[in-house]
Amino acid sequence: MTTSNNEMTREGYEALQKELEHLITVTRKENAARLKEAISYGDISENSEYDAAKDAQAETEERITSIEAMLRTAKIADEDESTDEGVIATGRTVTLHDLVYDEEITYKIVGNTEADPFNGKLSNASAVGQHLMGARAGDVLEFPVIDGTAKYEVLDVRK
């Protein structure tokens, strides 16, 4: 199953909106205040506070631009009613039995910007995520990974 480059869950979309709002309403003002303070020190040619403030301002503007582009092209996966409920897709929670390590694992399949595998959020574009997409409960999947072969049985798929 192919996934959109910028597919994300509603939760991920809303988190980006919240971050963007904070960057615009809070961080920009903080950066402007730091820049104004650094300029007040006089000569900016050798002013490390000024350089740091300019760098922070540039990073903030770059992040704002990046988030705006992500939001503009985002596809909210949770609203995709065309995917069968029992099929692994972005926004679904999947419980797997790792047949190599004999352990049960539960992941929520999310978009790239939301991925946090240590907290149970697996990217749909990761090596494992790509192989899971489209599978159903009862399927056994085996595929190569960096350190050998992964083998999973899909135990449950839910919204």
Buried (B, 14 or more C-beta within 10 A) or exposed (E): EEBBEBBBBEBBBEBBEEBBEEBBEEBBEEBEEBBEEBBEEEEBEEBEBBEEBBEBBEEBBEBBEEBBEBBEEBBBBBEEEEBEEBBBBBBBBBBBBEBEEEEEBEBBBBBBBBBEBEEEBBBBBBEBBBBBBBBEBEBEBEEEEEEEEBBBBBBBBEE
